[in-house]
Amino acid sequence: MKRILSLLLAAALTAALLLPAGAVSSPSSFADIRDPRTAVEADILRLMGVVTGTGDNLFQPEDTLTRAEFCALVIRFLQRADEVPVYSTRTIFSDVTARHWALGYVNLAASMTVPGAKEDETIHLVAGVGNGRFEPEQVITLAQAVTILLRAIGYSDRQAGGIWPQGHLNLARSIGMLKDIDLEGGDEIPRSLAARLFVNALTCKNGEGKLCYESFGGTVTKDVVILAVNVETDTGDAMGAIRTTAGTFLPKTEGTVPTSFQGRRGTLVVDDGEVVTFLPDESESVSFVLASDALPSYLAGRDRRYAVGADTKVYTAASSDGSPYSDFYTKLRSGTSVTLYLERGKVVTVLAEGAAGMGPGAASGDAVVVIGTPTTTMFEALTGGASGYTILKNRQAISLRELQPYDVVTYGELPRPGVSQAPPQKGRGFRQSR
C-alpha cells in the first residue's frame, strides 16, 4: 500500500532525481550565501527587516557598504523605518538630495540625538564630513560603523573615552560587539561581517544595561526550537508561518522565509503574535538517522546510544505540541531522522523528521514525500546518511529548496548515456517515482 500511495502521488508530479555529487544547496534564504554562520546572521536581520538583499534574492556577502547603506541598516535595526518618509521632504546635506534613494534614512539618522560627551553637548547619530556634505557613497570603515552602532544602542562618546577611534573600538570589544570580527578600525567592512556586527549588537547590553533584543518589546522565550518554516498558520488562513515549540507565528516582516533557522534552538521574540527576531543559541545538538527502533530509555545511531528521559518532549515539524518520549518512542522507527538538543550532555528536546506522518518528510520504505520546507535530514533514511548529492528535476539541476510540496523522491543511480536506469539503490542516489 505504501508503494501504491507513493506512485499515485508521484503520477501528478514532475520527476525529480537526487544523485551523489559535491553540490550542496545554500542553507540561506539568500541564494548566494554558502557559509552557514553568515546564512543564519543574514536571516536574523532579514526577519527583522534590517536587510533586504541587493536584488534577485542576492546578498553579495563580500561586497562593502557605503555610508548611506549603513545608515539605512541602522534605522531599520532600530525599527524606525516607518519614520523615513517624514524626513524625505528636505535636504540636510548638499550631496544627499531628493534624487538619492537614502535621503530619508540619512536625514533621520542625522536628526537623531544620542548621549553626548558633555551634559550640554548635542551629538547626532551620524554627522557630515564638513562643508555641508555627507559623502553617502563613501565606503564605511569598521571604526565608523562601530561608532554609529554604539550610539544607536545608547552608549555615549564619553563612555568610549576621548581618543577616537580606539576608545570606541575598545568599548565595542568589551561588550561583545566585535566578537569574531577580525578587522582593524580603518578596514572596510564587508556585508557578511556587517551582518555579524548587527547580530552581535543584538545580544550586547545597551547603554541602560539591558540586552538589546529585549528593547524591541514583545515576549522573549528562550530554548525554542524552530520546527518548520514557510508553513500554514494553525488556523489555516495563511502560508509563510514559522512553526516553533512555542507556537506557530507569522514573521513580522512579510514574506520572510528564514530557511537557515530550520531545526535551530534559541531565543524567540514575538510581538502581537508576530516573530520580531530569533537568535540561535550555542547549545549542543546532534542529528542522525536511527539505526534501530527506539526503545523506552534510549535512541541509537550507528556509533552511539543516547539516553532519553520519559518526560523529554518530542516534537515534529507538523505540530507545536510536543509529546513525552514515553508516549512517542514507538513511532520512532529505524531510519527516522532525529535531532537531539543537549544541555550538559543530557537530552532535553527531540525533533523527529522523516518518518511516516511526522515532520516535513514522510517516508514510505523507498520514497520520501516532501511536505513543507525540505531539509537534508528528511532524506537520510534513504541515502544511508549521505548528504552530498545533486538534485535533478526535468533533467535540470536544482537546489534543495526548489523541491515542491508533495514531490515524491526516491534514491537512485544516474544512468550512463545509452544505458537504462537501474533500480534505486540505497546509498547511491535519489530518484522520484512517476
Order of alpha helices (4+ residues) and beta strands (2+ residues): alpha-beta-alpha-alpha-alpha-beta-beta-alpha-alpha-alpha-alpha-beta-beta-beta-beta-beta-beta-beta-beta-beta-beta-alpha-beta-beta-beta-beta-alpha-beta-beta-beta-beta
